[in-house]
Amino acid sequence: MSLKLRLLASVAALLVFALLLGGAVLCWQARAAVRDEIRTTFAGAQKEVDATLAGDVQHTLTMRQVIAALNGGRNVRGFLLNEQNNVVAASRIAAVGEPAPAWFASLIAPPQLTARIAIPLPGFPCVLLLQSDAGNEIGEIWQLVRDAFAAMTLFSVITLLFVWLIVDRAMGFFRRLQGGLGIISEGDYGARLTASGPPEFAALAEGFNHMAARLSSYRKSNHRLQKQILSLQEEERAEIARDLHDEVGPYLFAIQVDADAVAKSGNAQTRERAGAIREAALHIQHHVKFILRQLRPVAGLDFGLETAIDDMIAFWKRRHPDITFERRIDFGIHLDRRSEETAYRIVQESVSNAVRHGRPHVVSIALAEAEDGVRLTVEDDGEGLGATGAQSGMGLKGMAERVQALSGKFTIENRERGVRVCVQLPRADAREMEEA
């Protein structure tokens, strides 16, 4: 159950309890009021009858007049009984306007009051019986209690509606806060909340805005650091490439020359060993050339990203003719130099991982315009990351860092057959506006 429903249910339960308590108090007060009214009225009727009987009563006609005097009474009835206890005359109670329900009458009705007055008339001894009747009083009290309970019910409904409106308005702020947090979680730190309303909500909005501003500042700082790290990495790669070329290359060439010289020996075993040394040197030389290709800046980008990717595909085709390379590059894609180099390095690393570790049959490269930038996809049908344990490799981390430095999105999916690398690169103008 949501917080809103819990609050409304709690308030509704409290209002229902208040209604029940108020109804119980009303019934208790109504019962006391009816009891007091009946007692007062009954005592007054007794006094009136006593005053009448204090005179000279000689015949039944006078007694009938006493009974008639009680006609129209609200709460007391009179009965004239003969010696056989039969009713000779009886008064009529006032008509009840709206009788109360039986359950309410039984709930608040007081005990019935009775009084028997013996009248020793000569030749006609009789008894005057007085009885209380609370019907009229209970009917009036019922109308008052019903109206009061209806007013309390209406007040409770209005209160619940008012509480619902207040809670709904408060929850509206929390919905905006939740939406802002969702935007922040997606990496958009430009979300802001209006600092208005109650002081507590205003303080929360100001705290959220401060957090978003700090996160935006941290992201810009991280981007600057990542750019510096990438620049240092490129410098380090270039230095390593120079060292390999200048130091290792000459020694490998010298080994080949020495091996060729030794191969001219007249000893067959020596010639065989020299040939093995020369093959090993050539093998190392090929690997060094491959490493140099990975480390050196991408010179082919001077002729465009598409040309550089085609050169790389040709490089791998010569070494693995059994693999089918597919590439789909939309016409007119425009990226700045940094984005082009990042895209090329990601394709280079992804294809290298697939060929060297996944043993694929098909490698697909796709570069297309997207709604918010350029979308690059490299996928293969090889054995996937699980076969090589390369999920935490430095190559993948390097790709992710390059994309993050450009405020892009990097995802990698280890499928049932093969790996799918997907990169979203923003347009240069959008990135420059964000970094400004």
TABELTA-V886280 format. One record per helix or strand of 3 or more residues. SS is the DSSP state (A for helix, B for strand). FROM is the first residue (numbers start at 1). TO is the last residue. Records with the same first field share a line. If there is no record, write none. Layout:
SS->FROM-TO / FROM-TO
This chain:
A->3-53 / 60-69 / 102-108 / 135-185 / 199-263 / 268-295 / 299-303 / 305-319 / 337-358 / 390-392 / 394-405 / 428-435
B->76-81 / 87-90 / 114-121 / 124-132 / 324-329 / 362-370 / 373-380 / 409-414 / 419-425
